[in-house]
Amino acid sequence: MKRLYRTTGSDCVFFGVCGGIARYFGVDPTVVRVITALLVFVGGLSLWVYLIAALIMPKESSLWK
């Protein structure tokens, strides 16, 4: 079962949101970060959405494995 979570370690830059999304969809984290940056600066995606995702998504280390 796939789970969406914030990453820790090497995939984590700010809060691990983009790294977690990248792992969930099986893509490179850099691609997700570039898309997120484009959406924030060009598309109007609010930084509030990113911060809310950081608060809602559990950390990788807090999940039971």
Secondary structure as UniProt FT lines:
FT   HELIX           9..11
FT   HELIX           17..25
FT   HELIX           29..38
FT   HELIX           39..43
FT   HELIX           47..56
FT   HELIX           60..62
//
